[in-house]
Amino acid sequence: MGLVKAIRTFTVRPVLAPSLAPLDRLASNWRWSWSRATHALFASMDPDLWEEIGENPSRMLGALGQTRLDQLAADDRFVARVRAEDERLEAYLTGERWYQRLEGAKPAHIAYFSPEFGVDGSLPQYSGGLGILAGDHLKSSSDLGVPLTGVGLFYRAGYFRQSIGDDGWQREAYPLLDPYGLGLTLLREPDGAPIEIALDLPGARTLHARVWIADIGRIPLLLLDSETPSNTEELRRVTDRLYGGGGEHRLLQELLLGVGGVRAVRAFSAATGRPAPDVFHTNEGHAGFQGLERMSEFITADGLSFGEALAQVRASTVFTTHTPVAAGIDRFPRDLIASFLTSGLFRGLDPVRALELGLESYEGGDPGVFNMAVLGLHLGQHANGVSLLHGEVSRGMFGQLWPGVDTDEVPITSITNGVHGPTWIHPAIKALSERAFGDAYATEHDWSDARVVSDEELWGVRGAMKDELVAEARRRMTASVSATGSGVVPSWVQNLLDPDVLTIGFARRVPTYKRLTLMLRDPERLTKLLTDPERPVQIVVGGKSHPADDSGKILIQQLVRFSQGKEVRGRIVFLPNYDITLAKILYPGCDVWLNNPLRPLEACGTSGMKAALNGALNLSILDGWWDEWYDGENGWAIPTADTASNDEERDDAEAAALYDLIEHQLVPTFYEREGGIPKRWLGMVRHTMTELGKKATSDRMVRDYVTRLYVPAAEHDVALRADGFAEAKELAAFVARVRAAWPKVHIENVDSSGIPQQAQAGDVLEVRAAVRLDGLAADDVAVELAYGRTDENDALAHDRVVHRLRPAGPALDGVTTFTGTLPLTVTGTFGYSVRAVPTHPLLVSPVELGLVTYAS
Ligand SMILES: *Cc1c(COP(=O)(O)O)cnc(C)c1O
């Protein structure tokens, strides 16, 4: 290693001959990362160099050297490939797609904010699932033609690169990235000067940022970067690393993302003529300040009041919550936020009311804390979790924000995550799909017919992908061992793993709830499984611990140490630096993908979906997506020990169940062969690829976001904005009116004298409710009768029917009578309740204001 360290690096781009000129555009559009042909084109320019520079076309063009480029320019076949790829890219960027054919009103432009984006291994701007999901969201939006712009930060050192020392302890390195060298371009003024965003901070400081544009197919991704000469040294470090610091550093990143992000989108629209976004999507709470910035815009530019601006922002905002784990949610000291709200950063915004939007001022909350998820839910009228189960868990977790509202009515829906097929499906499966079905996407095909894809062919491809993983594991471990200690590589490392052995994969970030070391619970039992002389099992593990999380590093160390044991080494291996590049080899190369989180803390999980699309079977706790889509034939469910009295007991029970499944289900099925083929196993593989191919893709996910959240949000935005914000003003006045009156709204009595003791199905009963509206109009309030079966606690079942009662006439002495008839269709123990809620056509949910009054 050289002793002189460069303090800056930069790339000198070569001059391309006219025949090779399209390579520039092909290299700078990240579509190359999921297009096999473009990827292969760049790799073929110099396969060894391609690996060495980390598989990135822009770096490749910078590294090749003029001589080789001149050779290629004179190579007619190569030039013809360049031209063909350029034509394909052009067609991809301009053709009509799903979104253009979608009928009805739809958003003109969606701005999608996320703290991390996982697009490719050579752009390490992600730490795990949240970022990869955001990357896949952009790619599917591109494939579907959705007019979306991504907004994030450019972290100069990205997330860290992991290596493992002799002692099994995680080491972190932060290589600096050169955005030019990666093919990013700066957003510029017409005169060529870089556009800079500025944020006024307390203490008369100003945070400046430039805006990089990464083209993700048809989708621009804007990345704000504080590394500019306009900033002080201190402020240049704001975007140094992803999730690097805590406290103010983290807050500055989130202010830059939210506030700076909105300003960057405005500048981008002005520079390119893109319409202003009518929908803003906040991917997790970190970008929540975008809503406050937009309120500030409405107040200063359109003269709206705080309440009107809030109504307008809520209408057009989609908020996605991604975790039920408290540590995953950003919480800041109230006073710290207050200092930024009064610094002049948010012009025109009442700091006291703005602060209230994020305070945990509910039962069980900490009023000294400003919570970004709370802010997100207050600013986003359209909110969702990321799997059915996570939706349910989120409704419970955030229910305190809607006091008095039944958990199942809390206005948070769910859209289950998905993964981008063209990125995550291995080229070998794509090729097979192309041969058998005529297209490479490999999703939404019926893989069950052995006449279309024979057992030999499918098993052959599965085997080739395993061979690749084994070779890669040997290569990486050899490199890792030679880099530490004596540098001598023992022979067991060179012969690590066996492609014929049942291979289980497990890789993810290493927070405690994911239980990296659950498999080590009973080391003897695990050793027996790994070393069975006839039918052994092997395990490939990976994962990064957050640099500040020593408890995660201890888990990694335990695993590494176990894997070095004489008896088991070679059969269990920890591969360092789990990232997109490793993941693309790891998922297809495993027979089984394991996931054993503490239920229900895994909001969704997506690695198992990527494995499934490549024909791996899942072995998982019924959490996240697996709880929804496990069907008995696509893998195995590890039973959850819900009745365990403590964590230790629970881990023991779940680990025992895991070993049992491996020993009694996986091993026999995998090793049962007919003519060398595991028929039953392959049947499960075919079933997995067919069934999960229909559901587990981010194309399905993005279509769901468009139809269920973006279209309604855009409709609300338009409705509120029309005629000089007439409806926004009306809605804000309504909200103020009902909030003021609500404490006195009271259901005086419910007259159900018509109900006999012995009711019979078919009877029709009349219900009359006398409600004191305290000055509200009868049509400001919906008086609802809910009826259905009751349980032993007299609680109404979830399938209850809700029926709206109508005012019977004008108020008498301040009391309005509402009536309705109730046909008794449900038999058995039956009950009803009456409640009053505010009602307005532009509310998404009847309980979204958190105002509900029940009859007692
Ligand atoms: C998909 C992916 C993840 C997320 O997987 P989970 O199942 O949610 O843990 C994390 N890291 C990488 C590199 C991935 O590709």
Ligand as a Chemical Component Dictionary entry (heavy atoms), coordinates in Angstrom:
data_LIG
# 
_chem_comp.id                   LIG 
_chem_comp.type                 NON-POLYMER 
_chem_comp.pdbx_formal_charge   0 
_chem_comp.three_letter_code    LIG 
# 
loop_
_chem_comp_atom.comp_id 
_chem_comp_atom.atom_id 
_chem_comp_atom.alt_atom_id 
_chem_comp_atom.type_symbol 
_chem_comp_atom.charge 
_chem_comp_atom.model_Cartn_x 
_chem_comp_atom.model_Cartn_y 
_chem_comp_atom.model_Cartn_z 
_chem_comp_atom.pdbx_ordinal 
LIG C1 C1 C 0 -32.505 -7.080 -0.553 1  
LIG C2 C2 C 0 -31.355 -6.642 0.218  2  
LIG C3 C3 C 0 -31.491 -6.310 1.574  3  
LIG C4 C4 C 0 -32.805 -6.381 2.290  4  
LIG O1 O1 O 0 -33.161 -7.710 2.590  5  
LIG P1 P1 P 0 -34.060 -8.058 3.855  6  
LIG O2 O2 O 0 -34.692 -9.339 3.532  7  
LIG O3 O3 O 0 -35.072 -6.966 3.992  8  
LIG O4 O4 O 0 -33.150 -8.130 5.031  9  
LIG C5 C5 C 0 -30.368 -5.896 2.274  10 
LIG N1 N1 N 0 -29.168 -5.813 1.675  11 
LIG C6 C6 C 0 -29.003 -6.127 0.379  12 
LIG C7 C7 C 0 -27.657 -6.001 -0.217 13 
LIG C8 C8 C 0 -30.085 -6.533 -0.391 14 
LIG O5 O5 O 0 -29.899 -6.814 -1.682 15 
# 
loop_
_chem_comp_bond.comp_id 
_chem_comp_bond.atom_id_1 
_chem_comp_bond.atom_id_2 
_chem_comp_bond.value_order 
_chem_comp_bond.pdbx_ordinal 
LIG C1 C2 SING 1  
LIG C2 C3 SING 2  
LIG C2 C8 DOUB 3  
LIG C3 C4 SING 4  
LIG C3 C5 DOUB 5  
LIG C4 O1 SING 6  
LIG O1 P1 SING 7  
LIG P1 O2 DOUB 8  
LIG P1 O3 SING 9  
LIG P1 O4 SING 10 
LIG C5 N1 SING 11 
LIG N1 C6 DOUB 12 
LIG C6 C7 SING 13 
LIG C6 C8 SING 14 
LIG C8 O5 SING 15 
# 
